[in-house]
Amino acid sequence: MKDSMNINPPKNGELRVSNGCLFVDGKPFVVDVPDEPMKGVEDNKLVTYFRGHLLNYWTHEEIEGYWA
């Protein structure tokens, strides 16, 4: 169920993963969707682990969460 308080990160924001946390333009962003462990960022898409060894790639429009 989607939380109405969730937002997508800004479309052209720079994504970075550090210590398992997502940062958008240097600001912490708490991710609700996806709920998979974060691997990093490739081509400014969030990369997560799926089933422990597969990778999923998420665009800004697919990421949901809120500013920390």
Phi and psi in degrees as GROMACS dihedral restraints (atoms count N, CA, C in turn):
[ dihedral_restraints ]
;  ai    aj    ak    al  type     phi  dphi    fc
    3     4     5     6     1   -78.6    20    10
    4     5     6     7     1   132.5    20    10
    6     7     8     9     1   -82.5    20    10
    7     8     9    10     1   126.8    20    10
    9    10    11    12     1   -66.8    20    10
   10    11    12    13     1   -14.9    20    10
   12    13    14    15     1   -84.9    20    10
   13    14    15    16     1   -11.8    20    10
   15    16    17    18     1   -73.2    20    10
   16    17    18    19     1   148.4    20    10
   18    19    20    21     1  -130.8    20    10
   19    20    21    22     1   169.5    20    10
   21    22    23    24     1   -96.4    20    10
   22    23    24    25     1   147.4    20    10
   24    25    26    27     1   -64.1    20    10
   25    26    27    28     1   154.3    20    10
   27    28    29    30     1   -51.9    20    10
   28    29    30    31     1   138.2    20    10
   30    31    32    33     1   -52.3    20    10
   31    32    33    34     1   -40.8    20    10
   33    34    35    36     1  -104.2    20    10
   34    35    36    37     1    14.1    20    10
   36    37    38    39     1   -67.1    20    10
   37    38    39    40     1   144.5    20    10
   39    40    41    42     1   -81.7    20    10
   40    41    42    43     1   121.1    20    10
   42    43    44    45     1   -91.1    20    10
   43    44    45    46     1   141.9    20    10
   45    46    47    48     1  -149.2    20    10
   46    47    48    49     1   138.6    20    10
   48    49    50    51     1  -110.6    20    10
   49    50    51    52     1   130.0    20    10
   51    52    53    54     1  -139.7    20    10
   52    53    54    55     1   125.4    20    10
   54    55    56    57     1    52.6    20    10
   55    56    57    58     1    39.3    20    10
   57    58    59    60     1    77.3    20    10
   58    59    60    61     1     9.5    20    10
   60    61    62    63     1  -116.9    20    10
   61    62    63    64     1   145.6    20    10
   63    64    65    66     1   -92.8    20    10
   64    65    66    67     1   136.3    20    10
   66    67    68    69     1  -121.4    20    10
   67    68    69    70     1   136.4    20    10
   69    70    71    72     1  -117.8    20    10
   70    71    72    73     1   118.2    20    10
   72    73    74    75     1    51.0    20    10
   73    74    75    76     1    37.7    20    10
   75    76    77    78     1    84.1    20    10
   76    77    78    79     1    -3.4    20    10
   78    79    80    81     1  -104.6    20    10
   79    80    81    82     1   137.8    20    10
   81    82    83    84     1   -66.1    20    10
   82    83    84    85     1   136.5    20    10
   84    85    86    87     1  -129.5    20    10
   85    86    87    88     1   118.2    20    10
   87    88    89    90     1   -81.5    20    10
   88    89    90    91     1   122.4    20    10
   90    91    92    93     1   -97.9    20    10
   91    92    93    94     1   123.4    20    10
   93    94    95    96     1   -96.5    20    10
   94    95    96    97     1   -37.5    20    10
   96    97    98    99     1  -128.8    20    10
   97    98    99   100     1   120.9    20    10
   99   100   101   102     1   -79.1    20    10
  100   101   102   103     1   162.4    20    10
  102   103   104   105     1  -105.9    20    10
  103   104   105   106     1    19.1    20    10
  105   106   107   108     1   -90.5    20    10
  106   107   108   109     1   154.6    20    10
  108   109   110   111     1   -60.6    20    10
  109   110   111   112     1   137.0    20    10
  111   112   113   114     1   -85.0    20    10
  112   113   114   115     1   134.0    20    10
  114   115   116   117     1   -95.5    20    10
  115   116   117   118     1   -45.8    20    10
  117   118   119   120     1   168.8    20    10
  118   119   120   121     1  -153.8    20    10
  120   121   122   123     1  -132.6    20    10
  121   122   123   124     1   133.5    20    10
  123   124   125   126     1  -133.5    20    10
  124   125   126   127     1   131.0    20    10
  126   127   128   129     1    51.5    20    10
  127   128   129   130     1    39.1    20    10
  129   130   131   132     1    57.0    20    10
  130   131   132   133     1    31.8    20    10
  132   133   134   135     1  -117.9    20    10
  133   134   135   136     1   141.2    20    10
  135   136   137   138     1   -72.4    20    10
  136   137   138   139     1   131.5    20    10
  138   139   140   141     1  -111.1    20    10
  139   140   141   142     1   127.4    20    10
  141   142   143   144     1  -124.4    20    10
  142   143   144   145     1   159.1    20    10
  144   145   146   147     1   -86.2    20    10
  145   146   147   148     1   134.3    20    10
  147   148   149   150     1  -121.3    20    10
  148   149   150   151     1   125.1    20    10
  150   151   152   153     1    57.3    20    10
  151   152   153   154     1    27.9    20    10
  153   154   155   156     1    84.1    20    10
  154   155   156   157     1   -23.9    20    10
  156   157   158   159     1  -139.5    20    10
  157   158   159   160     1   -12.0    20    10
  159   160   161   162     1   -92.6    20    10
  160   161   162   163     1   160.4    20    10
  162   163   164   165     1  -117.6    20    10
  163   164   165   166     1   141.1    20    10
  165   166   167   168     1  -116.4    20    10
  166   167   168   169     1   145.6    20    10
  168   169   170   171     1  -117.0    20    10
  169   170   171   172     1   129.0    20    10
  171   172   173   174     1  -120.3    20    10
  172   173   174   175     1   128.3    20    10
  174   175   176   177     1   -83.3    20    10
  175   176   177   178     1   169.0    20    10
  177   178   179   180     1   -56.4    20    10
  178   179   180   181     1   -38.1    20    10
  180   181   182   183     1   -69.1    20    10
  181   182   183   184     1   -23.1    20    10
  183   184   185   186     1   -91.5    20    10
  184   185   186   187     1   -17.6    20    10
  186   187   188   189     1   -83.5    20    10
  187   188   189   190     1   132.6    20    10
  189   190   191   192     1  -128.3    20    10
  190   191   192   193     1   139.7    20    10
  192   193   194   195     1   175.5    20    10
  193   194   195   196     1  -151.2    20    10
  195   196   197   198     1  -155.2    20    10
  196   197   198   199     1   161.0    20    10
  198   199   200   201     1   -71.9    20    10
  199   200   201   202     1   137.9    20    10
